[in-house]
Amino acid sequence: MCAVEILKVMILFVILNIGTFFDTLFILLLVYYGFMFFLRYFGPRVVEKAADKIYRDLKAQEEARRRPEPTSPGQITVEKSDRREKLFRRSDGEYVDFEEVKK
């Protein structure tokens, strides 16, 4: 092969590689814009359904927690309050526990 033929083959390879590059670029852009289209129109619906499911599950848990369990007559039940009372207020100052030191 002479230099001219080698140059023609190299130019052909460059042209084919450029064409492949543009094909790949086109496919990547198509996938990107397809994904963005999907997110724009279906993303809010998916998020809304997930939020509704979480809301329903939390509501069912709260109702189950508030519903008293049936007890038989004569059975003792203990009901506890969820809130704890504070032992001191912020305006009381800092609590310091002193120990007695013997000499």
JOLINJO-V417947 format. One record per residue. RES is the residue in one small letter. SS is DSSP state (H for helix, E for strand, C for the rest). PSI is psi in radians with two decimals (* if undefined). NEAR is the number of other ideal C-beta (glycine too) atoms within 8 Angstrom. Layout:
# JOLINJO-V417947
res = (RES,RES)
ss = (SS,SS)
psi = (PSI,PSI)
near = (NEAR,NEAR)
This chain:
# JOLINJO-V417947
res = (m,c,a,v,e,i,l,k,v,m,i,l,f,v,i,l,n,i,g,t,f,f,d,t,l,f,i,l,l,l,v,y,y,g,f,m,f,f,l,r,y,f,g,p,r,v,v,e,k,a,a,d,k,i,y,r,d,l,k,a,q,e,e,a,r,r,r,p,e,p,t,s,p,g,q,i,t,v,e,k,s,d,r,r,e,k,l,f,r,r,s,d,g,e,y,v,d,f,e,e,v,k,k)
ss = (C,C,H,H,H,H,H,H,H,H,H,H,H,H,H,H,H,H,H,H,H,H,H,H,H,H,H,H,H,H,H,H,H,H,H,H,H,H,H,H,H,H,H,H,H,H,H,H,H,H,H,H,H,H,H,H,H,H,H,H,H,H,H,H,H,H,C,C,C,C,C,C,C,C,C,C,C,C,C,C,C,C,C,C,C,C,C,C,C,H,H,H,C,C,C,C,C,C,C,C,C,C,C)
psi = (2.44,3.02,-0.58,-0.72,-0.69,-0.71,-0.71,-0.74,-0.73,-0.73,-0.70,-0.76,-0.72,-0.77,-0.74,-0.68,-0.65,-0.73,-0.73,-0.68,-0.79,-0.62,-0.80,-0.74,-0.73,-0.77,-0.75,-0.75,-0.68,-0.76,-0.75,-0.88,-0.54,-0.75,-0.73,-0.68,-0.79,-0.80,-0.67,-0.69,-0.48,-0.28,-0.87,-0.60,-0.71,-0.75,-0.70,-0.74,-0.70,-0.73,-0.70,-0.70,-0.76,-0.73,-0.80,-0.71,-0.77,-0.67,-0.72,-0.68,-0.72,-0.72,-0.69,-0.60,-0.62,-0.44,2.16,2.55,2.47,2.37,2.65,2.75,2.40,-0.11,2.44,2.32,2.55,2.15,2.27,2.55,2.47,-0.42,2.42,2.41,2.49,2.47,-0.48,2.81,2.86,-0.53,-0.16,-0.35,-2.96,2.44,2.25,2.23,2.04,2.51,2.53,2.29,2.18,2.42,*)
near = (4,5,5,6,8,9,8,8,9,8,8,8,8,8,8,8,8,8,8,8,8,8,8,8,8,8,8,8,8,8,8,8,8,8,8,8,8,9,8,7,7,8,9,6,8,8,8,8,8,8,8,8,8,8,8,8,8,8,8,8,8,8,8,7,6,5,6,3,4,4,6,5,4,3,6,3,5,4,4,4,4,3,4,3,4,5,3,5,5,3,4,6,4,3,6,4,4,4,4,4,4,3,2)
